[in-house]
Amino acid sequence: MTTAKTGGQLVVDYLRSFGVEYVFGVVGGQTLAITDAIIDTPGIEFIHTRHEGAAAVMADAYGRLTGRPAACIATTGPGATNLLTGVGGAFRDSSPAFILTCNNNGENIHKDDAQNADHVELFAPLTKFSRLVAHATSIKQAMEEAYVNAMSGNPGPVHLDFARDTIEGTIENPPVVPEVHPSRSWVTDRPSPNREALARVVERVLSAERPVIWAGNGVNIAGGGEAVLALAEALDIPVITTFNGIGSVPTGHPLVFGSLTRMGTNLSSRVIQGADLVLALGNSLNAVSTSRWKRALPEVVQVDVDPSMIGRYYGEVTYGVVSDVVSFSDELRAAVGEKAAPARASRADWIAELTAAKAQWLEDTAVADASPEGFVSPADIVTALREVAPDDTVLIPDAGNPGIWSFLWEITQPRSYIKPVGFGNMGFALPSAIASTLIDAERPVLALIGDGSLGMSLGELETLARVGGRICVVVLNDASYGNIRQEQELHFGRTVGVDFNPVDFAAVARGMGVDGEVVSDLTTLKDRVGAALRGDRPVVLDVPLDRDVNAWTFPPFAEFSAGE
């Protein structure tokens, strides 16, 4: 009995062994040895997209929502380069994924063959690991090394470029691939804090009058929301998040005061301005969070699994702890113990002041007119739709203004919110919504998409029709690249390159097999979204926006001023 198999089948066997359930992509001649092998492999499915960029975003979204890698695949040259933007999003926002490209035959790589491109050089800056696999005997080691890189430490995408003859050729005595690869049992283990380092943090936390926890994407990745909130409650410390940390803690918790980015909010910036110690947990203190490092910070305790991230910025005021945020939060809480009582008492007035400010902020962002006619405020859309969305709804705002307006969304559950932050890649929400429904077909998904972003991913409406799911796509339609238009109006008083002719996206959706409707009042929109999120098929709702509601000047998003 022969055990021979193709290199492509061996690749698929390893993907399944690592727990990969989906491969997203566009087939091409060079990919066929892998995509064909998927047909006969139980437990793994190929989802074809209209564009490779969407496939990369789907793999990214799957990683964000599950903490496990999916894969995307493309053929050589333009197929591979079409993946790059989505891969950049996964890399900048620390999402694990297998990025598979299939090249020409090994002897013709770096020659003038059809669609020739140096995939390894192209992907290296946007992945944790990028290599060519030019011989069948290298498949095992390459797949194993790639998986460990994707999942260990700070997770991210890894890239393997397969020579065509490597995956098409037959391997007479292939390695035995375990059903569940043993590396899955340890690869997500994270370090605990050093005792001496923890003792120094205890001193700082107890002596601080107004400490703040600033939770980043590392809290999302670690599933550390409960541990962080337990620490906050034990010491009466207010919590804010980075843009990428949204979703790590429930926004309705009494000690959670929103997200801090370059555009606010008024509430979160008030918290950070009053702080005398910042616990930056899983927070890289990058440009998006700190207004390109112009924000003044007091003493910082920065906790991260990756030592290279600690003290890169604000190094002069930073004390670093290499640790997983869950271990750090639990061990710090235990180390403080009964000594927390005096510190809690000393912070009572400040917490009361912030609680009153939060109540006022929520009042200021409430819907003013529940049933406006004509053009609708995007702020009112987000606030109103939260009333009708089931508690477990996954919210996926696209880049630009939809993500900014999502500051107003109440988050109650972990892994219920994702958006592109570090790369800010448009065209994210629609492919991500499709990936989300593949993870759990019963869980409702609300995608908030600007008409500019939908124009970049429009073909995936057909993919949405084919995959199905409990997905409601709300198009925030201002017939423009709204965020950039508003910035131009604010700073230059005129615009260029941002406005479009009117597009009826509901009609486009119907033409691609998805129910679609134009909705121009908030009451109807709430009815339609509520029904869609409890329904059994995708719906696209095209909502004409009030173009005068500007995210850059929206008062609740303005920087707090001590004179207020």
WONORNOR-V680157 format. One record per residue. N is the residue number from 1. PSI is psi in whole degrees, 0 to 359 (* if undefined). BURIAL is I if it has 16 or more other ideal C-beta (glycine too) atoms within 10 Angstrom, else O. Layout:
n=N psi=PSI burial=BURIAL
n=N psi=PSI burial=BURIAL
This chain:
n=1 psi=124 burial=O
n=2 psi=145 burial=O
n=3 psi=11 burial=O
n=4 psi=145 burial=O
n=5 psi=164 burial=I
n=6 psi=161 burial=I
n=7 psi=325 burial=I
n=8 psi=319 burial=I
n=9 psi=323 burial=I
n=10 psi=319 burial=I
n=11 psi=313 burial=I
n=12 psi=321 burial=I
n=13 psi=320 burial=I
n=14 psi=322 burial=I
n=15 psi=314 burial=I
n=16 psi=321 burial=I
n=17 psi=329 burial=I
n=18 psi=2 burial=I
n=19 psi=14 burial=I
n=20 psi=124 burial=I
n=21 psi=333 burial=I
n=22 psi=142 burial=I
n=23 psi=122 burial=I
n=24 psi=143 burial=I
n=25 psi=186 burial=I
n=26 psi=126 burial=I
n=27 psi=153 burial=I
n=28 psi=172 burial=I
n=29 psi=318 burial=O
n=30 psi=339 burial=I
n=31 psi=349 burial=I
n=32 psi=328 burial=I
n=33 psi=334 burial=I
n=34 psi=311 burial=I
n=35 psi=325 burial=I
n=36 psi=324 burial=I
n=37 psi=334 burial=I
n=38 psi=327 burial=I
n=39 psi=319 burial=O
n=40 psi=11 burial=O
n=41 psi=109 burial=O
n=42 psi=148 burial=O
n=43 psi=359 burial=O
n=44 psi=138 burial=I
n=45 psi=143 burial=O
n=46 psi=126 burial=I
n=47 psi=113 burial=I
n=48 psi=142 burial=O
n=49 psi=173 burial=I
n=50 psi=345 burial=I
n=51 psi=143 burial=I
n=52 psi=329 burial=I
n=53 psi=321 burial=I
n=54 psi=324 burial=I
n=55 psi=318 burial=I
n=56 psi=320 burial=I
n=57 psi=321 burial=I
n=58 psi=317 burial=I
n=59 psi=319 burial=I
n=60 psi=310 burial=I
n=61 psi=319 burial=I
n=62 psi=315 burial=I
n=63 psi=320 burial=I
n=64 psi=318 burial=I
n=65 psi=336 burial=I
n=66 psi=337 burial=I
n=67 psi=5 burial=I
n=68 psi=155 burial=I
n=69 psi=141 burial=I
n=70 psi=185 burial=I
n=71 psi=153 burial=I
n=72 psi=154 burial=I
n=73 psi=145 burial=I
n=74 psi=157 burial=I
n=75 psi=179 burial=I
n=76 psi=158 burial=I
n=77 psi=241 burial=I
n=78 psi=329 burial=O
n=79 psi=315 burial=I
n=80 psi=314 burial=I
n=81 psi=332 burial=I
n=82 psi=338 burial=I
n=83 psi=337 burial=I
n=84 psi=318 burial=I
n=85 psi=314 burial=I
n=86 psi=324 burial=I
n=87 psi=320 burial=I
n=88 psi=322 burial=I
n=89 psi=317 burial=I
n=90 psi=321 burial=I
n=91 psi=313 burial=I
n=92 psi=335 burial=I
n=93 psi=14 burial=I
n=94 psi=55 burial=I
n=95 psi=125 burial=I
n=96 psi=140 burial=I
n=97 psi=148 burial=I
n=98 psi=123 burial=I
n=99 psi=111 burial=I
n=100 psi=123 burial=I
n=101 psi=151 burial=I
n=102 psi=121 burial=I
n=103 psi=185 burial=I
n=104 psi=177 burial=I
n=105 psi=147 burial=I
n=106 psi=319 burial=I
n=107 psi=345 burial=O
n=108 psi=357 burial=O
n=109 psi=139 burial=I
n=110 psi=14 burial=O
n=111 psi=181 burial=O
n=112 psi=50 burial=O
n=113 psi=170 burial=I
n=114 psi=135 burial=O
n=115 psi=31 burial=I
n=116 psi=136 burial=O
n=117 psi=149 burial=I
n=118 psi=89 burial=O
n=119 psi=322 burial=I
n=120 psi=316 burial=I
n=121 psi=323 burial=O
n=122 psi=318 burial=I
n=123 psi=342 burial=I
n=124 psi=318 burial=O
n=125 psi=345 burial=O
n=126 psi=17 burial=I
n=127 psi=162 burial=I
n=128 psi=340 burial=I
n=129 psi=130 burial=I
n=130 psi=125 burial=I
n=131 psi=157 burial=I
n=132 psi=136 burial=I
n=133 psi=102 burial=I
n=134 psi=359 burial=I
n=135 psi=144 burial=O
n=136 psi=328 burial=I
n=137 psi=348 burial=O
n=138 psi=352 burial=I
n=139 psi=313 burial=I
n=140 psi=305 burial=I
n=141 psi=321 burial=O
n=142 psi=317 burial=I
n=143 psi=318 burial=I
n=144 psi=317 burial=I
n=145 psi=321 burial=I
n=146 psi=316 burial=I
n=147 psi=316 burial=I
n=148 psi=319 burial=I
n=149 psi=320 burial=I
n=150 psi=324 burial=I
n=151 psi=339 burial=I
n=152 psi=157 burial=I
n=153 psi=229 burial=I
n=154 psi=112 burial=I
n=155 psi=167 burial=I
n=156 psi=177 burial=I
n=157 psi=148 burial=I
n=158 psi=147 burial=I
n=159 psi=130 burial=I
n=160 psi=129 burial=I
n=161 psi=114 burial=I
n=162 psi=126 burial=I
n=163 psi=142 burial=I
n=164 psi=316 burial=I
n=165 psi=341 burial=I
n=166 psi=321 burial=I
n=167 psi=341 burial=I
n=168 psi=335 burial=I
n=169 psi=157 burial=I
n=170 psi=136 burial=O
n=171 psi=117 burial=I
n=172 psi=321 burial=O
n=173 psi=74 burial=O
n=174 psi=157 burial=I
n=175 psi=151 burial=O
n=176 psi=124 burial=O
n=177 psi=121 burial=I
n=178 psi=151 burial=O
n=179 psi=316 burial=O
n=180 psi=115 burial=O
n=181 psi=135 burial=I
n=182 psi=334 burial=O
n=183 psi=340 burial=I
n=184 psi=339 burial=O
n=185 psi=343 burial=O
n=186 psi=348 burial=O
n=187 psi=338 burial=I
n=188 psi=7 burial=I
n=189 psi=142 burial=O
n=190 psi=156 burial=I
n=191 psi=153 burial=O
n=192 psi=161 burial=O
n=193 psi=147 burial=I
n=194 psi=139 burial=O
n=195 psi=315 burial=O
n=196 psi=320 burial=O
n=197 psi=317 burial=I
n=198 psi=320 burial=I
n=199 psi=321 burial=O
n=200 psi=325 burial=O
n=201 psi=321 burial=I
n=202 psi=314 burial=I
n=203 psi=315 burial=O
n=204 psi=316 burial=I
n=205 psi=320 burial=I
n=206 psi=331 burial=O
n=207 psi=341 burial=O
n=208 psi=140 burial=I
n=209 psi=326 burial=O
n=210 psi=65 burial=I
n=211 psi=152 burial=I
n=212 psi=137 burial=I
n=213 psi=123 burial=I
n=214 psi=99 burial=I
n=215 psi=131 burial=I
n=216 psi=192 burial=I
n=217 psi=337 burial=I
n=218 psi=331 burial=I
n=219 psi=320 burial=I
n=220 psi=311 burial=I
n=221 psi=319 burial=I
n=222 psi=352 burial=I
n=223 psi=41 burial=O
n=224 psi=12 burial=I
n=225 psi=314 burial=I
n=226 psi=319 burial=O
n=227 psi=319 burial=I
n=228 psi=318 burial=I
n=229 psi=323 burial=I
n=230 psi=320 burial=O
n=231 psi=315 burial=I
n=232 psi=317 burial=I
n=233 psi=322 burial=I
n=234 psi=329 burial=I
n=235 psi=2 burial=I
n=236 psi=59 burial=I
n=237 psi=126 burial=I
n=238 psi=151 burial=I
n=239 psi=130 burial=I
n=240 psi=167 burial=I
n=241 psi=163 burial=I
n=242 psi=173 burial=I
n=243 psi=318 burial=I
n=244 psi=347 burial=I
n=245 psi=357 burial=I
n=246 psi=135 burial=I
n=247 psi=346 burial=I
n=248 psi=331 burial=I
n=249 psi=149 burial=I
n=250 psi=131 burial=I
n=251 psi=342 burial=I
n=252 psi=355 burial=O
n=253 psi=141 burial=O
n=254 psi=335 burial=O
n=255 psi=6 burial=I
n=256 psi=128 burial=I
n=257 psi=33 burial=I
n=258 psi=191 burial=I
n=259 psi=142 burial=I
n=260 psi=120 burial=I
n=261 psi=195 burial=I
n=262 psi=343 burial=O
n=263 psi=40 burial=I
n=264 psi=195 burial=I
n=265 psi=176 burial=I
n=266 psi=322 burial=I
n=267 psi=310 burial=I
n=268 psi=325 burial=I
n=269 psi=330 burial=I
n=270 psi=319 burial=I
n=271 psi=312 burial=I
n=272 psi=327 burial=I
n=273 psi=332 burial=I
n=274 psi=356 burial=I
n=275 psi=147 burial=I
n=276 psi=359 burial=O
n=277 psi=132 burial=I
n=278 psi=121 burial=I
n=279 psi=99 burial=I
n=280 psi=97 burial=I
n=281 psi=115 burial=I
n=282 psi=33 burial=I
n=283 psi=115 burial=I
n=284 psi=354 burial=I
n=285 psi=48 burial=I
n=286 psi=184 burial=I
n=287 psi=319 burial=O
n=288 psi=321 burial=I
n=289 psi=326 burial=I
n=290 psi=18 burial=I
n=291 psi=50 burial=O
n=292 psi=45 burial=O
n=293 psi=20 burial=O
n=294 psi=345 burial=O
n=295 psi=126 burial=I
n=296 psi=134 burial=O
n=297 psi=147 burial=I
n=298 psi=206 burial=I
n=299 psi=139 burial=O
n=300 psi=132 burial=I
n=301 psi=112 burial=I
n=302 psi=125 burial=I
n=303 psi=124 burial=I
n=304 psi=150 burial=I
n=305 psi=340 burial=I
n=306 psi=109 burial=O
n=307 psi=331 burial=O
n=308 psi=344 burial=O
n=309 psi=341 burial=I
n=310 psi=127 burial=I
n=311 psi=10 burial=I
n=312 psi=322 burial=O
n=313 psi=150 burial=I
n=314 psi=32 burial=I
n=315 psi=332 burial=O
n=316 psi=342 burial=O
n=317 psi=12 burial=O
n=318 psi=135 burial=I
n=319 psi=123 burial=I
n=320 psi=146 burial=I
n=321 psi=120 burial=I
n=322 psi=110 burial=I
n=323 psi=156 burial=I
n=324 psi=142 burial=I
n=325 psi=332 burial=I
n=326 psi=310 burial=I
n=327 psi=316 burial=I
n=328 psi=311 burial=I
n=329 psi=315 burial=I
n=330 psi=316 burial=I
n=331 psi=327 burial=I
n=332 psi=317 burial=I
n=333 psi=317 burial=I
n=334 psi=321 burial=O
n=335 psi=327 burial=O
n=336 psi=314 burial=I
n=337 psi=228 burial=O
n=338 psi=346 burial=O
n=339 psi=353 burial=O
n=340 psi=335 burial=I
n=341 psi=310 burial=O
n=342 psi=321 burial=O
n=343 psi=317 burial=I
n=344 psi=316 burial=O
n=345 psi=322 burial=O
n=346 psi=343 burial=O
n=347 psi=359 burial=I
n=348 psi=316 burial=O
n=349 psi=320 burial=O
n=350 psi=316 burial=I
n=351 psi=321 burial=I
n=352 psi=320 burial=O
n=353 psi=316 burial=O
n=354 psi=323 burial=I
n=355 psi=318 burial=O
n=356 psi=321 burial=O
n=357 psi=323 burial=I
n=358 psi=318 burial=I
n=359 psi=320 burial=O
n=360 psi=321 burial=O
n=361 psi=317 burial=I
n=362 psi=323 burial=O
n=363 psi=320 burial=O
n=364 psi=335 burial=O
n=365 psi=5 burial=I
n=366 psi=155 burial=O
n=367 psi=125 burial=I
n=368 psi=320 burial=O
n=369 psi=112 burial=O
n=370 psi=341 burial=O
n=371 psi=63 burial=O
n=372 psi=152 burial=I
n=373 psi=147 burial=O
n=374 psi=236 burial=O
n=375 psi=139 burial=I
n=376 psi=143 burial=I
n=377 psi=131 burial=I
n=378 psi=329 burial=I
n=379 psi=317 burial=I
n=380 psi=325 burial=I
n=381 psi=310 burial=I
n=382 psi=315 burial=I
n=383 psi=317 burial=I
n=384 psi=322 burial=I
n=385 psi=334 burial=I
n=386 psi=333 burial=I
n=387 psi=330 burial=O
n=388 psi=351 burial=I
n=389 psi=133 burial=I
n=390 psi=154 burial=O
n=391 psi=328 burial=O
n=392 psi=12 burial=O
n=393 psi=136 burial=I
n=394 psi=120 burial=I
n=395 psi=128 burial=I
n=396 psi=93 burial=I
n=397 psi=146 burial=I
n=398 psi=178 burial=I
n=399 psi=160 burial=I
n=400 psi=215 burial=I
n=401 psi=323 burial=I
n=402 psi=321 burial=I
n=403 psi=324 burial=I
n=404 psi=315 burial=I
n=405 psi=338 burial=I
n=406 psi=354 burial=I
n=407 psi=334 burial=I
n=408 psi=357 burial=I
n=409 psi=132 burial=I
n=410 psi=125 burial=O
n=411 psi=128 burial=I
n=412 psi=342 burial=O
n=413 psi=149 burial=O
n=414 psi=158 burial=I
n=415 psi=44 burial=I
n=416 psi=15 burial=I
n=417 psi=127 burial=I
n=418 psi=147 burial=I
n=419 psi=160 burial=I
n=420 psi=124 burial=I
n=421 psi=295 burial=I
n=422 psi=323 burial=I
n=423 psi=338 burial=I
n=424 psi=36 burial=I
n=425 psi=122 burial=I
n=426 psi=161 burial=I
n=427 psi=24 burial=I
n=428 psi=318 burial=I
n=429 psi=318 burial=I
n=430 psi=308 burial=I
n=431 psi=323 burial=I
n=432 psi=323 burial=I
n=433 psi=321 burial=I
n=434 psi=316 burial=I
n=435 psi=320 burial=I
n=436 psi=318 burial=I
n=437 psi=336 burial=I
n=438 psi=328 burial=I
n=439 psi=317 burial=I
n=440 psi=101 burial=O
n=441 psi=340 burial=O
n=442 psi=345 burial=O
n=443 psi=127 burial=I
n=444 psi=148 burial=I
n=445 psi=129 burial=I
n=446 psi=117 burial=I
n=447 psi=122 burial=I
n=448 psi=114 burial=I
n=449 psi=127 burial=I
n=450 psi=155 burial=I
n=451 psi=333 burial=I
n=452 psi=314 burial=I
n=453 psi=321 burial=I
n=454 psi=325 burial=I
n=455 psi=332 burial=I
n=456 psi=347 burial=I
n=457 psi=21 burial=I
n=458 psi=324 burial=I
n=459 psi=335 burial=O
n=460 psi=356 burial=I
n=461 psi=325 burial=I
n=462 psi=320 burial=I
n=463 psi=318 burial=I
n=464 psi=317 burial=I
n=465 psi=323 burial=I
n=466 psi=320 burial=I
n=467 psi=321 burial=I
n=468 psi=194 burial=I
n=469 psi=167 burial=I
n=470 psi=71 burial=I
n=471 psi=129 burial=I
n=472 psi=120 burial=I
n=473 psi=117 burial=I
n=474 psi=116 burial=I
n=475 psi=114 burial=I
n=476 psi=94 burial=I
n=477 psi=102 burial=I
n=478 psi=17 burial=I
n=479 psi=42 burial=I
n=480 psi=169 burial=I
n=481 psi=87 burial=I
n=482 psi=316 burial=I
n=483 psi=318 burial=I
n=484 psi=323 burial=I
n=485 psi=315 burial=I
n=486 psi=324 burial=I
n=487 psi=320 burial=I
n=488 psi=315 burial=I
n=489 psi=321 burial=I
n=490 psi=316 burial=O
n=491 psi=337 burial=O
n=492 psi=344 burial=O
n=493 psi=7 burial=O
n=494 psi=168 burial=O
n=495 psi=159 burial=O
n=496 psi=136 burial=O
n=497 psi=24 burial=O
n=498 psi=345 burial=I
n=499 psi=148 burial=O
n=500 psi=163 burial=O
n=501 psi=155 burial=O
n=502 psi=139 burial=O
n=503 psi=131 burial=I
n=504 psi=91 burial=O
n=505 psi=337 burial=I
n=506 psi=318 burial=I
n=507 psi=320 burial=O
n=508 psi=315 burial=I
n=509 psi=315 burial=I
n=510 psi=322 burial=I
n=511 psi=338 burial=O
n=512 psi=6 burial=I
n=513 psi=13 burial=O
n=514 psi=137 burial=I
n=515 psi=134 burial=I
n=516 psi=148 burial=I
n=517 psi=141 burial=I
n=518 psi=128 burial=O
n=519 psi=124 burial=I
n=520 psi=13 burial=O
n=521 psi=151 burial=I
n=522 psi=324 burial=I
n=523 psi=313 burial=O
n=524 psi=320 burial=O
n=525 psi=315 burial=I
n=526 psi=318 burial=I
n=527 psi=314 burial=O
n=528 psi=318 burial=I
n=529 psi=316 burial=I
n=530 psi=317 burial=I
n=531 psi=319 burial=O
n=532 psi=319 burial=I
n=533 psi=349 burial=I
n=534 psi=8 burial=O
n=535 psi=203 burial=O
n=536 psi=13 burial=O
n=537 psi=159 burial=O
n=538 psi=152 burial=I
n=539 psi=139 burial=I
n=540 psi=125 burial=I
n=541 psi=117 burial=I
n=542 psi=117 burial=I
n=543 psi=113 burial=I
n=544 psi=128 burial=I
n=545 psi=154 burial=I
n=546 psi=109 burial=I
n=547 psi=347 burial=I
n=548 psi=348 burial=O
n=549 psi=107 burial=I
n=550 psi=121 burial=I
n=551 psi=332 burial=I
n=552 psi=338 burial=O
n=553 psi=8 burial=O
n=554 psi=117 burial=I
n=555 psi=317 burial=O
n=556 psi=346 burial=I
n=557 psi=359 burial=I
n=558 psi=151 burial=O
n=559 psi=136 burial=I
n=560 psi=139 burial=I
n=561 psi=134 burial=O
n=562 psi=342 burial=O
n=563 psi=356 burial=O
n=564 psi=* burial=O
